[in-house]
Amino acid sequence: MVLKKPIIIGVIIAAVVVIALGLNKPFSQQSQDDFKAPGRNWQSQKKVEDYFVSNLHMTPEDLKRQEDRKEISFYITDGSTPQGIIGNLTYYGFARNEKALQYALENTEDKTGGKDEAIKVGNNGTIDIKAFYRISEDMTAWELADTLLNKPNFYGSHGDYGYLFMP
């Protein structure tokens, strides 16, 4: 009878370890679809065109002229946070899943290093502020992360329009 108790305890410990390892898989292994490009037809809460209408007061004719657009400008300003950036990009249909985009940002190489006031992402990544980034719904989470970490277009005081997106 004494011998059965250590065996039962060992089985319980092994089961807990197996369950813990299963729950602790990196997000990238759980759903590769979340990293795919959403495309313009992805069903998000809002579309960037909604932003253009409500904030830039675009008319249906203005939107019609934007139908063939390849990219838009996404502005990062003082006070932006990683959570805000990720949330906005997901909300407007540029990323399928917030956790996937966060994972991509934390695991994409930052080849340029940010300026001193850059937003820190993960251990080594930086997203520069006072910059805009050319993005599209046809970018994967990995391409979006690479753009945000490595391809800033800096603007001076004349370039801060106060908008999140510009055509």
C-alpha positions, 0 to 999 in steps of 0.5 A: 500500500505504501508503494502505490502512494508515490506512484499516484503522486508521480502520475498526478505530477506528470499530468500537471506537467503535460497540461502546463506544457500544452497551455504554454505553447507559443502563440505562433504555434496555436493559430497560424491563420491569425498571422495571415494578411486580413485583406480588404474584405476581412470583417473587422469592427471598422474599416479605414474607409470608415475612419476617412469618412468620420475624421477626414470627411471624405465623400462617397466620391472621395472613397471611390477614388481610393478604391485602388489604393495599395497603402495608407499612412499610419501615424504614430505620435507622442503618447502612443502605446504598444497596446493602442497601436495594436488595438487600432490596427486590429480594430480597423482591419490591418491585423486579424488578431491582437495577440498575433500582432503583438507576438510578431512585434515581439519576435521580429528583428528591429534592424534600425533601433529606434530614437531615444523616445521610441516606443519599446516593444518586447525586449529589443523592438522599438517603434519610432514616434513622430513618424508615419508608416505605409501599411495595407490590409494585404500585409501579414502580421510579420510584414506589419511588424517589420514595417513598424519596427524598421520603416519609419517615415519621420515628419517634423512639426509640419507633418503632425496632422492629428490623424491616425490614418491618411490616404 
